[in-house]
Amino acid sequence: MEAVIRIRRFNPEKDKKPYWATYTLKDCEPTDRVLDLLHRIKWEIDGTLALRRSCAQGICGSDAMRINGRNRLACKVLLKEFGEKPKIQVEPILGLPVIKDLVVDMEPFFAHYRAVKPYLVNETPPPVGPDGRPRERLQSVEARERFDDTTKCILCAACTTSCPSFWANGAYVGPAAIVQAHRFIFDDRDQLLKERLDLLADPDGVWRCRTVYNCTPACPRGIEVTRAISEVKKAIQTGKRDF
Amino acid sequence: MITHQFDTIIVGAGGAGLMAALYASRTVSVAVISKLYPTRSHTGAALGGISAALGNEEEDHWEWHAFDTVKGGDYLTDQDAAEILAREAIDAVIELEHMGLPFDRTKEGKIAQRRFGGHTNNVTGKPVRRACHAADRTGHMILQTLYQQCIKNNVTFYDEFHVVDLIMNGDLPAGVVAVCLRDGSLHLFHAKAIVFATGGWGKCWEVTSNAHSMTGDGAAIAFRNGIPLEDMEFFQFHPTGLYPTGFLITEGARGEGGVLINGRGERFMERYAPKVKDLASRAIAIELREGRGIKGKRYVHLDLTPETVRRYKAEAGENADYYTPEYIETKLAETCDQGRTYAGIDPVTEPLPIQPTAHYAMGGIPTNVNAEVIADSDNRVIPGLYAAGECACVSVHGANRLGTNSLVDLIVFGRRAGLRAAEYSRGASFVPIPSDAGRKIESELNRIRTANGSTRPHVLRKKMQSTMQDFVGVFRNGKDLQKALDTIRELRREFATNIRIDDRGSTFNTEVLETWELGCLLELAEVTAFSALNRTESRGAHAREDYEQRDDQNWLKHTLVYRDGEEGLRVDYKPVVIMQYQPKERVY
């Protein structure tokens, strides 16, 4: 089958502003992914096309882009989704500066990630076994399950860059950073609860979320992002992780 | 060229690189240079688990883990390395838990463990629960946890800086050269110690579980700087790649009870008893070759449905009431997602189509157990140069790697690399940078950027990948290997003289860097085909149709291949370290 693909292109060395370029690809298969099409364009037609990708199997988080108006991972979108005569429009994710074509500056995104202290803090010396060697901290199956959903995050930025609050105000930490915070707030091994909640109670923290709900369908990992955010809000209100 | 200086430079930010960074940064100045954002590294794709003889679920001993590793490696494993791997795995896994890794738990709240192919109770020979796991995204959780700890410890990162060469001053390493993707600028990193943790080169093959970025940069760079490559003929084909993409379906799927079924509806595993990857891959390859694929196609089925799994478990006298659709959804979440997304098949209700897929490099940059790179068959150490993880050959995996041992390798030898590199940095002084440093790579990159021949790089890549798939795959023979070697050499000549590039710019010019990566792949493909042709026996993942037996008399030794002149290759050998486990025929 034939596929028509429109790509938002921009090369800062040549272009004053972004423009749409259209490519027609023959002999496509319904199981081809959007990433496969972008590769064919880059490899067979125009080598200057810039995009990020690595694993091509939905786990590295490199290739989040706006595909027909929705944030998706290009490696997880099959052509057959678009019918017999697929027409696909691809542009960079919104709210982050474009470097070239589909590549955006991820630094502001990772700065928000780092700001929520995305690491376990536990100052209590870990247990020691009968043989004198260190052992794991115990955690119940239920306690482990409590934060399972938010451990799936791959930092692709699909949620954050689908959020109107983030588009309006880049200082907002955004859904992805809150998901990361959630993963530690609800881990009963962590000892930084109060500081984490204080951090997110900041004016540019969790209250900038207006529950527009764009983030949840944008997540390629199926994380219930809006729910995680509302749980963090509740934790702030109650000052507890088990409310 | 912009110059930076650090005591220790780590190239690559997967499991091994981040572990090295965490340890080295405790005592010396460290920078991690990675062509990807660290969380994009391919460690994140590892699924099933990380083994350690914790004994949380049943009796287990690190000595059993060590023996399984040696046996799995078909006795090409260096036994000192296997012992270190198995012994240090225990503390390493506990340390990951302390760092925050969300392992699944037992009822008592300990780290849960499951069975994995080739891991056994050495007394009974039965499978043992040794693989620690976090759902089926263990690699993802390891990568995330290590990166989190690096942030906590303020490790310096140069993200999206692509290392393209090593600077040597005589026999000593002095630094590396990297391209900044964002603006194309060249950077020279001057360092006392350099750790390569750049991963494997599965992209040499057409059907592979590997990421696009798995192009063997570190191994190719070392090789171009006079360092040999060890045991390159041993490349693992994972039995369960999703058809037709090659994405890995975790071995944990079979660990949970999934069964392989051919086009005649037979559970053919029984006939081969394939509990180790090379045997299972060969079993599937034989089924396919002899026309017993599903509907005559190039795949067999991996059946995870409760109906099938419960039936077989009942036959084996096991209680399988727990094996419900919900159980599969939880334990094999990634697998369910993969099946639904990429094959349009729900593994809870239908079997998955699978085929063997190029997965893991056992060979690579030769190192000793301290991750120090060695230069020759006498184990001469190159001071200040280290390698760890898939790019390195310790050799802990021998002729074939046991499932879950790749993650153990990253953590155990990544840690050793970091510690040793830091220790060396503390005592050593900076080696002066030669005046012509980086000139050669700069001109090579310029050649690529301005290349105006007639062949697009991707044409060469495709040809290389199909050649490797057809002739340097699960089965090999002398005639085909020679054909592959000749073809790869032709492709290398074409690459050097007649490629065509569109992008002449500086900003995020991935075309130039992808093309440079293709040069690495071609170099490694050549060494792989050469090494495979040279080894006239079958061992582990290297299956020669014209030499079907393992030949300990002539081949119980490691291969070392050097570049000889511009285009030649030279082979040498290194003895296998054998301690308490004498080679035996491998029966499963």
Interface residues (C-beta under 8 A of the other chain):
Chain A: N11 P12 E13 K14 T31 K42 W43 E44 D46 G47 T48 A50 L51 R53 S54 C55 A56 Q57 G58 I59 C60 G61 S62 K76 L78 I99 K100 D101 V103 M106 F110 R114 K117 P118 Y119 L120 V121 N122 P126 R133 P134 R135 E136 R137 L138 Q139 S140 V141 R144 F147 D148 T151 K152 C153 I154 L155 F184 D187 R189 D190 G222
Chain B: L36 Y37 T39 R40 S41 H42 G44 A45 I90 D91 I94 E95 E97 H98 M99 G100 P102 F103 D104 R105 T106 K107 E108 G109 K110 I111 A134 A135 R137 H140 M141 Q144 Q148 Q149 I151 K152 R182 A211 H212 S213 P244 T245 F247 E334 D337 Q338 T341 Y342 G344 R456 P457 H458 I501 D502 D503 G505 S506 T507 F508 N509 T510 E511
